[in-house]
Amino acid sequence: MDLPLPTPAALAFSAALSEHIVREVDAAGGWIGFDRFMDLALYAPAQGYYSGGAHKFGAAGDFVTAPELGPVFAQTLAAQVDQILGLSAPQIVEVGAGSGQLAVDLLRELERRGRLPDSYAILELSGELQARQHQAIAAQAPQLLSRVHWLERLPERFDGLVLANEVLDAMPVHLLVWKPTGLAERGVGVVDGRFAWVDRPASGGLREQGLALAAECVLAPGYLSEVSPAARAWVAEWAALLGCGALLLIDYGFPRREYYHPQRSSGTLMCHYRHHAHGEPFYLPGLQDITAHVDFTAIVESGSSAGLELLGYSTQSSFLFNCGLAEVLARTPASDAKRYLPLAGAANKLVSPAEMGELFKVIALGRGISEPLLGFASGDRSQTL
């Protein structure tokens, strides 16, 4: 692969994490599921990609999320946030807040609207990212910092909005291979000192899930893809504690029949390093992001089983236009090119089918929400789930 070379310090960081994972593979008898490898590569304390100190977001990192493009994303999203808070309670929990930029821009826009929440909580596993989020809010919206606090665990009960932008895609996934000889789980072993793919017969609930998928979708022999019990469990956990409110989840993915499409026979696993996307998860563990697309049908199934109602599902493009993207842009005169052009460029990336507009989806699940959500007023694709 033709990728940028890491610094000697970064290489040493990755080597230390690799040694840690090798020891875990050895302790497990020579094999771990890919979900465990992904969990360690991303979240091993002080060593994983998200728990270590590498710069991840924006131009200087490995990838750009919607909030990093500029304030227009949060300024538009605020209309939907405002409505949900008005229908439930004036509280927000943002899960996995990244650089903190979404919190900054969203709070500033809600302040402009005169609709600040009583509390803005951030649930973030990484202490290093918590520090960056605090720094971003203190620097850009110091007058609002007192409303923000960081959670160490889930609340026992919550009313309001749970917001997660690009969180589900970073949850560890299992890899399944539908072979002529039976269903296999693809895991990780160590061969000649290097990580290697090793298949084992799938068992337990994972096997049941794989067989159910084969009965529902056309999966040819050799078909490889992912399943995410972690994402299902995450939704169910929030559903158990949500009173009146909604989960608003933004991520890239598909309904199940598109996710397990015959042409997607190698799965959706993808790695991101210095703005290069590739499919080699064993490359420099700890220095690159590892993601998989979201099966939104599985998200709805989990939420529904736990008593949540599907409130809407659409493309990011449709959602943002419904929330008033054009009106947000119109607040800046087009004649003011220095200010307007960056906003227009960001908006184009957010809604263009060739960029984030079609691949990224927005889904809302909730309880006790008495009105249709404005973000799904047109273009709702709930029927595809």
QUIBEL-V575968 format. One record per backbone hydrogen bond with DSSP energy under -0.5 kcal/mol. NH is the residue of the N-H (numbers start at 0). CO is the residue of the C=O. E is the energy in kcal/mol with one decimal. If there is no record, write none. Layout:
BEGIN
((NH,CO,E) (NH,CO,E))
END
This chain:
BEGIN
((2,0,-1.3) (10,6,-2.5) (11,7,-2.1) (12,8,-2.0) (13,9,-2.5) (14,10,-2.4) (15,11,-2.1) (16,12,-1.8) (17,13,-2.7) (18,14,-2.2) (19,15,-1.8) (20,16,-2.4) (21,17,-2.6) (22,18,-2.2) (23,19,-1.6) (24,20,-2.6) (25,21,-2.7) (26,22,-2.4) (27,23,-1.6) (28,25,-1.6) (29,24,-2.9) (30,24,-0.7) (31,187,-1.9) (33,185,-0.8) (35,32,-0.7) (36,32,-1.7) (37,33,-3.0) (38,34,-2.2) (39,35,-2.4) (40,36,-2.8) (41,37,-1.9) (42,38,-2.9) (43,39,-1.7) (46,43,-2.0) (47,43,-3.2) (48,40,-2.5) (49,41,-2.7) (50,41,-0.8) (51,47,-1.9) (57,62,-1.4) (60,57,-1.7) (61,55,-2.5) (62,55,-1.4) (67,64,-1.1) (68,64,-0.6) (68,65,-1.5) (69,66,-1.0) (72,69,-0.9) (74,70,-2.7) (75,71,-1.7) (76,72,-2.7) (77,73,-1.9) (78,75,-1.4) (79,75,-0.6) (79,76,-0.8) (80,76,-2.1) (81,77,-3.1) (82,78,-1.7) (83,79,-2.3) (84,80,-2.5) (85,81,-2.0) (86,82,-1.4) (87,83,-0.9) (87,84,-0.6) (90,88,-2.5) (91,118,-2.1) (92,160,-2.6) (93,120,-3.0) (94,92,-0.6) (94,162,-2.8) (95,122,-2.9) (99,96,-2.3) (103,99,-2.1) (104,100,-2.6) (105,101,-2.7) (106,102,-2.4) (107,103,-2.1) (108,104,-2.0) (109,105,-2.5) (110,106,-2.2) (111,107,-2.0) (112,108,-1.8) (113,110,-1.1) (114,109,-3.0) (117,89,-2.3) (118,89,-1.2) (119,146,-2.6) (120,91,-3.2) (121,148,-2.3) (122,93,-2.6) (123,121,-0.8) (123,150,-0.7) (126,124,-0.6) (129,125,-2.2) (130,126,-2.0) (131,127,-1.6) (132,128,-2.8) (133,129,-2.5) (134,130,-2.2) (135,131,-2.5) (136,132,-2.4) (137,133,-2.6) (138,134,-2.1) (139,135,-2.3) (140,136,-2.7) (143,140,-2.2) (144,140,-0.5) (144,141,-0.9) (146,143,-1.7) (147,144,-1.5) (148,119,-1.8) (150,121,-2.5) (157,240,-2.4) (159,243,-1.5) (160,90,-2.5) (161,245,-2.8) (162,92,-2.9) (162,160,-0.6) (163,247,-2.2) (165,163,-0.6) (165,249,-3.3) (169,166,-1.3) (170,167,-1.6) (173,226,-2.7) (174,185,-0.6) (175,224,-2.8) (176,183,-2.8) (177,222,-2.5) (178,176,-1.2) (178,181,-1.7) (181,178,-1.4) (183,176,-2.7) (184,199,-3.7) (185,174,-2.1) (185,183,-0.5) (186,184,-0.7) (186,197,-3.1) (187,31,-3.3) (188,195,-2.9) (190,193,-3.0) (193,190,-1.7) (195,188,-2.3) (197,186,-2.2) (199,184,-2.3) (201,182,-2.3) (205,202,-0.9) (206,202,-1.2) (207,203,-1.9) (208,204,-2.3) (209,205,-2.3) (210,206,-2.5) (211,207,-2.1) (212,208,-2.1) (213,209,-2.0) (214,210,-1.6) (215,211,-1.3) (216,212,-3.0) (218,216,-1.0) (219,217,-0.6) (221,177,-3.3) (222,177,-0.8) (222,219,-2.1) (223,264,-2.5) (224,175,-2.1) (226,173,-1.9) (229,171,-0.5) (231,227,-1.7) (232,228,-2.6) (233,229,-2.2) (234,230,-2.1) (235,231,-2.3) (236,232,-2.4) (237,233,-2.0) (238,234,-2.5) (239,235,-1.7) (240,236,-0.7) (240,237,-0.9) (241,237,-1.4) (242,157,-2.9) (244,242,-0.6) (244,366,-2.2) (245,159,-2.0) (246,364,-3.6) (247,161,-3.1) (247,245,-0.5) (248,246,-0.6) (248,362,-2.8) (249,163,-2.6) (250,360,-2.0) (252,358,-1.5) (253,293,-2.2) (257,254,-1.1) (258,254,-2.7) (259,255,-2.8) (260,257,-1.3) (263,260,-2.0) (266,263,-1.3) (269,290,-2.6) (270,277,-3.4) (271,288,-1.7) (272,275,-2.6) (274,61,-1.4) (275,272,-1.3) (277,270,-2.1) (280,278,-0.7) (282,279,-1.6) (283,281,-0.5) (284,281,-0.5) (286,283,-2.2) (288,271,-2.2) (290,269,-3.1) (291,168,-1.7) (293,251,-1.8) (295,253,-2.3) (295,293,-1.1) (296,253,-0.5) (297,294,-0.6) (298,294,-1.3) (299,295,-2.1) (300,296,-2.5) (301,297,-2.2) (302,298,-2.3) (303,299,-3.1) (304,300,-2.3) (305,301,-1.1) (306,303,-1.7) (307,302,-2.9) (308,365,-3.1) (310,308,-0.6) (310,363,-3.1) (311,363,-1.1) (313,361,-2.3) (315,359,-2.7) (316,356,-2.2) (318,314,-2.4) (319,315,-2.6) (320,316,-2.1) (321,317,-2.4) (322,318,-1.7) (323,320,-1.4) (324,319,-1.7) (327,323,-2.3) (328,324,-2.4) (329,325,-2.0) (330,326,-0.7) (330,327,-1.0) (331,328,-1.8) (332,330,-0.6) (335,332,-1.7) (336,334,-1.6) (338,335,-0.9) (339,335,-3.1) (340,336,-2.1) (342,338,-1.0) (343,339,-2.8) (344,340,-2.6) (345,341,-2.2) (346,342,-2.5) (347,343,-2.2) (348,344,-1.7) (349,345,-2.0) (350,346,-1.7) (351,347,-2.4) (354,351,-1.5) (355,348,-2.3) (356,351,-2.0) (357,351,-0.5) (359,355,-1.5) (360,250,-3.6) (361,313,-2.8) (362,248,-2.5) (363,311,-2.5) (364,246,-2.0) (365,308,-2.4) (366,244,-2.4) (369,367,-0.6) (375,372,-1.6) (376,373,-1.6) (380,312,-4.0) (383,380,-2.2) (384,381,-1.6))
END
